[in-house]
């Protein structure tokens, strides 16, 4: 039924337990978004109207209980022929598993567990609900240490037909109270007796009564004393043994009057002043001992006389006869009772021997084969004179494939040659990987966790993609793959959205270079977004772009627009100036650096040259009507001269730096000395224009 949803809300996720009457599943309550345990009646009981009716009534009665040590009942329902009870999910183990693994338990732990069980029983008894099936299997221990009692009242719902089907006594005979074994009405003290056995088992690691058959165990509950707990485990304090002894008295009147009184005793039994208190004793124990050892009274001396003497005394005086009659009456009744006891015991022994005579010759004890591989388990059963037959396979997270996980008969004697039905593990229950691509990451994780996958085993890989951020764009394994939720790992690739990056700088690139840069970044350049215009700044290169901001963040697919220079505008003037510069001293090396400004930009580096004599350097400028040109000369990193080139000045094609500049003050650009040198240059230019207007042309030649 795993994967089935009951009542439109309880999605069965995994099977976590089961017994003779029902299977228990871990489920997700999709309405309240919480985990619950769902107990589903086995199919063979679904059509027993009386059982179903009592099952529902008892479940509803248990639902009325509200106590921290009682598993809460949330819902009771039916879907078609399926009857189910929804209850609190306890994440932990049952007490039977803990006893198997760790018994005997520490005294403090056992007393703590017993106290919580006792508190739960007290609450139930006050609400007129008797459990009747207290045993370790029905005690759940959460991972937080909280004890939870479950299966309240369910055992009462079994009918005669179900007893016939199972072939066993209802409940567990090892935890029966004597009155339960007799078949008489059971009450609160029956639960107290069963709790005493549970406490005995926790502290000793064994049951007080074992036998070859359920009948022999039941008779021991009625007749035989149990071995004192301290003889099995000397570490048990006398105060704790006294609690077990009182709880397990065969006479209900000698047990605790209520679970509340037993709880009060448990809460103080580990106090230092109580640990070594005297052993508990009962008056009835002495009476039973006297009755067992009491002999038939011996005959008086007068009764041992010869026949003649007896005959002579045949007619005693009336007074003497009355005197002898009184003592005679005193031993008649005990004698009769003793004889009757002997007869009854003899009949009981005869019945037991007869019953054992019918069973024991061919009876064998069923070995426990759970946890063994099937072939080994079958061999163990065969060695015991039994036949092991595989009847089913079930998924199991606790056992490897091929290992026996259940057997229909265990810890009991059966006829030699009997068939023991074995259920074998098919391995962990696998879950089909769903498709989560296209879902948000959070939704996908919650869906996988709901299927039983561990949240820590869901790996997240993030990458940039055109999908919305947080969307699952890939999954591994693929949809439909069968996985083990407890061990397998899932990888989900999640979109971070489209990746953003810095807009490349296209200015100064040729068209082919710009296209390559745009393609490399997955940007888009439509043909109509390539615009050719004249430009002062460059020729046949990009001089403008959109997005315009360099280093602006863009994403793949962003549309780009560029302007490519088709050449200089019609009013642009291209002039080459020959700049003649002397060294600081003839024959001594100087470093000449030339910087120019024109329509293409300001402070453009022309370059540097090393000279030892006067040399001329051509500098080409592009002038526009709105911006004049300028050439600046530096020698040995010191400002030497500024040469202004106006747009209207199209005749001057050369300029010689006056050698006298090398003798004047050397100043950096922008300092007052530079301004004075520039004034000298202007004065010399005026002199040249007035005196020798053709000087520049002559120098140009």
N, C-alpha and C positions, 0 to 999 in steps of 0.2 A: 504493500500500500504506500510505499515511500513515493513522495511526489504528489499523492492524492490530497485534496483539500476537503476537509469535513466541515459541514455547516457553512460553507462559503467563506470561512475565515481561518481555519486551523490547517495549515500546510504541513503535512508530515515530512520531516526532514531525515530522520534516522531512527533506527530501532535501538533502544537502549536497555531493554529488559523484557521479561515476560515470565509467566508461570503457567500453571495447568489450565487456568481459566481465561487469561487475557494476555495480550501483548501490549507493551508500553513503548511509545514513540516520543522522541523529541520533536516538537512542532513549533511553528512560528504563528503566533496570533497576529494576522495581518491587520486586524482592526485596531488593536491596541499596541502593535509593534513591540511585542515581547515574546520571549520563549516560554513555552508551557510543556507539560507532559500530558500526553493523551493515552488513556488506557482503553483499548478496544477489545470487546468480547471476542473470544475465539468463535470460529464459525459454527462449531458443533453445539454451542449453547444459544445461538441466536434465535432458535425457534422454540425454546423452552419458555413458554409464556410465564409460568410461575417464577422461574429463575429471573427472567427479565424484569418482571414486576417487582420482585424483592430487591433485585440489583439496583433498580432506579430508586426505590424507597430508601434503601440503606445509604445510597450515595447522597441522596438529598438530606438525609439525617446527618451524615458526616459533614455536609456542607454547612450545617448550622454551627459547627465548631470553629472557633476563632482563637488560635493559640500559637505563639511563636514556635512551639515544638511539635506542631501538627501540620502536616501537609495540607494546604488550603485547597478546597474544591471550588473551582471557578464555574463549571458548567456541566450539564448532563444533556446529551442529545442523541438523536437517532437520524440516520440517513439511509434510506432503504432498509436493508436488514442489518445494518451496522449500528451497534449500540456502543456508545463511548462516554467516557468521563474525562473532563478536562481539569487538570489540577496543576498545582505549583510545580515548577521545574527546579529540582535541586541538583546543582552541579557538584558532584562528589562521588562517594561510594556507599554501598550498604554495609551494615555492621558485620554481616557474614563474611564479606570479602576481607574486611580488616582483621577479623578473628583468624581467618585462614592464613593471612600473611604475617601477623604479628603476635598472636596469642602465645603465652598469657600477657595481657596488657598490664601496664603499670597501674597500681592500685588507685592512684589519684585520677587517672584517665577513666578507668572503669567506673569509679564512683560518680565522676562528673557526668558520664553518659547515662548511667542508671538514674541519676537525679533528674535529668531532663526528660527521660522516658516517664518517670514517675509523675512529674509535673503535668505532662500531657495526659496521662491516664486519669489523674485527679480531675482535670478539667472535663474530660469526656464523661467520667462517672457522675459528676455533678449535673451533666446534661442527659443523664439516663442512657448513655451509649456505652455498651461493653464491647471491647475490641475482639476478644475470643481467639485471636491468632497472633499474640505477641511472640515474635521470634526475630533473630538477627536479620533475616531477609527483609523484614518489614520496617527496619530502622535505617534511615538514611542519615549519613554524616556529610554535611556540606564541607567544601574546602575551607570555609571560615570556622569550622568546628561546631557549628550549630546542628543539634540533633533534631530530626524530623521523623515523627511516627506516621506511617501511611497505612492504607488498606483498612480503615475503620469499618467494621460491620460487614465487609464483603463476604467473609467466610460463612456467615449465617445464611446467605442466599443460595447455597448449594442444595439441590433437591436430591431425592433418592435416585432419580434417573442419572444425574451427573456422577453420583457415587458409583453407580454400576458401570458407567463408561470409564471412569478413571481406574476403577479397581483398587482404590486405596481409601483409607480413612480421611475424612475431610480435615484439612489443616495438617500440622506436623505433630506426630505422636510424641516426638522427643520433648515437646514443650507443653504437653497436655497436663492439666490439673487432674487429680484423682477423680473429682466429680465429673469432669469432662470425659474421662475414660469410662466412667460408669454409664454415661449417656444421660445423666440427670441435668436439670437446669443449672446453668452456670451464671455467676454474677461477678461482681467487682473483684472478689477474692480469687477468682480463677485467673484474672489478669495479673494479680499480684504474684501468684504461684509461678506463672510463666516468666514474669520479670525476674524472679529469684533464680530461675534456671539460666536466663540470659546473663545475669551477673556472675553466676557460677562458671559459665562457659568462658566469659571474658577473662576471668582471673585464673582459671586452670587450663584453658585450652582444650577442654574435653566436656562431653555431655555427662550428666549424672547417671543416666540410665541408657544402656544400649542392649540390644537383643537381636535375635536372628529374624524376628518378624515383628510387625507392628503390634500384634497381640501380646507377644512376650514383653515388649516395652511397656505396653499399657498395664500389664499385670504388675510390673515392677513399680510403676507409679502408685499402684494400689497397696502393695504389700511390702516391698523391700526398702530398707534405708539406703541412703546414698553415702558415698564416701565423703568424709568431712573435708571441706575445701583446703584446710591448713595441712592435711596429710598429703595433698597433691602439690600444693604450693605453700611452703612454710613462710613466705614473705607476706602472706595475707594477715593483716592485724585481726586480733580476736573480735574486735568490735564489728569489723566488716563481715567476718564469718557468722556472727550472731544474727546480722541482718538477713543473710542468705538462709540460715537455719529457720528463722521465724517465717520468712516469706514462703518457704517450701514445706511447711508443715502439711501433712496429709489431711489432718482435721482442719477444715476451713475456720473453725472457731478459734484455733490457736495461731492463725496468721494475723497480720496487721489488720486492724479494723477498717482501714481505708488507705488509699494511695497517699493521702495527705499525711497520715501518721508515718508511713514508710519514708516519705520524702523528708520529714523532720528528722528521722533517725539517720538518713543518709547525709544530711547537711552537717551533722555533728560527729559522725563516726570517726573522723580523722583528727579530732582534737586530741592533743597529747594525753589528757587525763582519761580518754576513753580507749586508747589503743590496746591496752592490756587488761581490759575489764574481764570479769569471770565468764567462762563459757555459759551459754544459755541452756537452761534445763526446764523441763515441763513435768508436772505431776503425772500426766498420762504415761510418760516414759516409764516411771517406776511401777505404775499399775500394770502396764503390759508385761514388764519383766517379772513381776510377781505372779501374774496369771500364767505366764509361760513356764515358770519353774515350780508352780504349786503342784504338789503330789496328791494322789487320792489318800485320804486319811486312813491310817492303819486301824485294823480291828482292835477292839478293847481286849484286855487279857481274858476277861470272862468268856469272850467269844471263841478263844482258842482252847477251851476245855474239851475233854472227851465227851463222847455222845452220852454216856451215863450221867456224868456230872451235869451235862446240859439238861438231860431229861429230869434229873432231880430238881433242877431249878425251873422246870417248865412252868410252874405256877407260883410265881413270886408273890410277895405281898403287894397289894395294890399300891401302897406308898412307894415301894422300891421301883415298881414299873413306871410310875409317873416321873420318878427322879431320872430314870434312864432314858425316857422318851425325849426329854428336853435336849440333852447333848446330841442325840441322834439326829434331831432335826437341824442342828447347826451345821452338820457336814453333808447332809443329803443334797442341798441345792448346789454347793460348789462342786460336788462330785458329778451331779447331772450335767452342769455346765462344762466341766472338764471333758466329760465323755462326749458331749455334743461337739465341743471344739475339735476333739481328736477326730471325730467322724467327719466333720466338715472339712478339716484340713486334709484328711485322707481322700475325700471326694475331690477336692480341688487339685491335689497332687495327681490323682488318677486322671482327671480331665486334662491337666497340663501334659502329663506323660503321654496320654492318648493322642492329644493334638500334636505334640512333638514327634510322636511315633509316626504320625501320618506325613509330617513335613520334613523333619530333620534328616532322615536317611538319604533323601535325594536333594536336600536344600544346600545351596552354596551362597556364599556372600558375594555380592556384586562388586567387583573392584571399580574404582574411579578411574576412568580412562580419558576424562576431559583434559585437553592439553597435549595429548599424544597424537602422532600421525595415525591416519586411519588403519594402515596395515599393522602397525605396532599395537594399536588399541584392540584390533580384532584378535591378534595373537594373545594378548593378555586375557581377553575374555575366553578364548578357546582354552588356554591353560587352566582357567577356572572352571571349565566344563560348560561354558555358555557359548552362544553364538552372537557375534556382533554384526549387525546388518545396517548398512547405510540407508536411511530413509529420506533424507533431505539434505540440501545444502543451503546455507544462509551466509550472507555477507557478515564479516566480523573485522573490526579494527584491532581486536586484541589477539587474534590468532592468525598464523600464516595459512595460506590455502592448503587444503588437505588435512588439516588438524581438526580433531573432534572438539566441538564446542558445547555439545549437549548430549545427554543420554537419558532415556526415559525412565530408567530405574537406577538408583544409586543409594549407597549406604543402607542396604537392606538385603535380606536373604530371599532367594527365588529358587524355583525348581531347577535342578540340573538339566542343562540342555535348553533352557529358556532363551528366547531371542531378545537381545538388548538392542533397542532402536537407537541409532547414532545419527546425529546431525553434524555435518562436516562444514568447516569454513570454506567459503569460496574466495576468501581474501577480503580486503576492505571494500566497502560498497562504493562503486565508482559513480561519478556524477558526470553527465554530459555537459561539456563546455558550451554555454550559450553564446549567442552573438551579442556583443556589447559595443561593437563599432557603431559610431554615430551617437551613442549616449554620452552624457556628461560623465566625467571621471567619478564623481561622488556617487551618482546613481549606479554606475557599473560596479563599484566596490561594494555598495550595500546589497546589491543583487547577488553578488558572488558570496558574500559573507552569509546571506540568508540560505545559500545552498550548502553551507558547512565549511567553506574555505576559510583558512586563517588569514586575518587581515594583514598580518606581518609577512605572509608569503605572496602578497600581490605587489609586484614591483612596478614602479612608475618610471617610464622614460619620456622625457619632454623634448619636443622638436618644433621648429617653426613650420607652419603650414597655413594654407589659405582658409582652413576651417576655423570656426569660432574658438577662442581660447578655452581650454578645459575640456574639449571634445576628444573622445577616444577615436583615433584614426587608424589604429592597428592593434591586433591582439595576438598573443602567442601563449598556448596552442590555439589552433583554429577552431572555429565553431564545429561542434559535433564530436570533438575528441573526448574520450572517456578518461577521467582524472580521479585520483585519490585526493579528496579534499584535505586530508590530514598531512600529506607529505608533498604533494605536487605544488610547483610554483607557477604563477601566472604573471606574464609581462604585458602591461598595457602601455601603448605609445599614445601620448597625449599632446594635443596641439597647443603651442604657445601663441598662436596667431601668426600673422605675417611678420617676417623679420624686418626691422628697420635698420638703415645704415646711412652713412654720410653721403650726401650728394657729391659725386665727383666733380672736380673743377675741369671744365672743358675749354676754358678760355685759352687761346693761343694754339689749340690743336687744329690740324687740318681736318677736313670733313671725314676722311677715312679713319683717322685716329679717334675722332669723337664717336663715330659709329661703333668702333671696336670697344671703347670704354663703356658705352651705353649697353651694348649687348652683354658684356661681361657681368654687369650688375642686374641683368634681367629687367632693364628699363625699356620703355617703348618710345620709339622715335618715328612717328608717322611722316610720310613723305611731305605732306603739306606743312609740317612743322619745321622744315628746313627753309630758311628765308635768306636770300642773298641781298645784301645791301652794301653800298660803298662805306668805307670807314677810314678815318685818319690813322687808327691805331695799328692796323695790320692789313695784309693782303692775302686773300685766299685762306684765311684762318678764322676760327670762331672768335668773335669779339663780344658776344652777348649770349646768355642762356636763361631759360626758365626750367625748374626753380632757380631763382636768381641768387639766393644765399648759398655761398659755398659752405660746405659742412652742415647744410640743413639735413635733417633726418627724413629719409624717404623709404618707401617699401618697394619690393619687386612689383613690376607692372605699372609703376608711375610713369605718366606721359611727360616727355621732355620736349622742349622747343629751343632751337638754336638759331643764331644769326651768323651767317658766314660772310666775311668781307669779299665783295666783288672787285675790290681795288680802292684806291684813294678817290675821294670826291673830285669833281672837275676843277674846283677852285684850289686844290692842294698844290703846293709848290715844293719840288724836291731840289734842294741845293746842297752841293758838296763844298765844304770849306776846307782849305789847306791851312792848318795851324802849325806855324813854325815856332819851335821852342828851343832855347839854348840851355846847356847844362849850367849848373851853379858855378862851375869853373871849367875852363877848357881843359880837356884831357882827363877830367875827373868824372867818374860815373855818377849820373843822377837818374832817379826813377820818376818818369813822367806818367801822370794819371789824368785822363780826360773824361769828363762827365758832361752830358748834354740834356737839354729839355726841348721838346718840340710838340707837335700836335699828337704825337703818339704817347707822350707821357712826360713826367718830370724826373730829373736826376737819373737818366738812363746811362749806365756804364758803357763808355766806348771801349775802354781797356787801359792797359799800362804798358810802357816801353822804357827800356834802360838805354841811356845815351851818354856818350862822352864828348859829343860835339853837337852843334846845332843841327836839328833835323826837322823835317816837315811831315805832318800827319793829316791825311784827308778824313774829314768828318762829314757824313751825309745827314741832313736834316729834312724833315717834312714839315712845312709851315702851312698854317691855315689863317684865314682872315681874322679869326677870333683869338689867336694865340701866337705870340712871337716866339722865336727860338733863342736859345742861349747855350754857349759853350763855356765850361769852367775848366781851368787848367790848374793842376797841383804838381808841385815838384818836391820830391822827397817828403811827401805827406804834408807839405805846407802850401796854403793857398797862394796861387801865383797870379791868376787873372780871370776875370769874367768877360766874355765876349758876347754882347747882345746881338741877336740876329732878327731884326724886324721883318714882318711879312712883306713890307713894301721894298725892302732892300734886296733887290735881286741882282745888283751889279757886283757887290763885293763877293769874291770867291776865295779870298785868302786873308790871313791875319798873322802878323809876326809879333810874337811877344818880345817887348823891348828888353835887351840884355840887362839894362840898368835895373830891372826888377830883381835881379839876383843880388843886387847890392842894397836894395831897400829893405824895410822891415818885413818879416815873413809873418803872416797871420792866418789863422784858421778861418773857414767860411763863417760869415755872420759876425765877425769881430770888427771893431772900428778900423783897424789897419787895412782890412779888406776893402772897406768903403773908400778909404783914401786912395788905394791903388786903382780902384775902379774909376775914381774921379780923374786920376792921371791918364788912364786909358782914354777917357772921353776927350780930355784936352788934346791928347796926341792925335785922336781921330779928326778933331776939328782942324788941327794944323795941317794934317795930310790932305783934308778936303780943300782947304783954301790955297795951300802952296803947291802941292803936287797931286792933283786929282787922279792921275793915272798910276800912282805908286802901286796900288793893290794889284792892278792888272799886270804891271811889270813884274811884281813879285810872283804873281800867279804863273807867269811864263817861266 
